[in-house]
């Protein structure tokens, strides 16, 4: 089950928002809005799949370990962390 966030402008220029279930939202009348490059009146698809948090964690860890350690922080390295940093260098 998914949800659609609707953000609409009221006649007085204010913005309102509401959440609707995907099953209750009719995209057929709004299909022409999704391809435009204008910001007003567009549909933005934000997610088409569930997040893989473990894969994101692994990517973040690999990115972090791929960077050099800041000067003055060598004292925090354990033998295991030194080996891990060496493997990612």
Secondary structure, DSSP 4 states (H G I P E B T S, - for coil): --EEEEEEE-TTS-EEEEEEEGGG---TTTGGGTT---STT------SS---HHHHHHHHHHHHHTSPPPTT-GGG--HHHHHHHHHH-
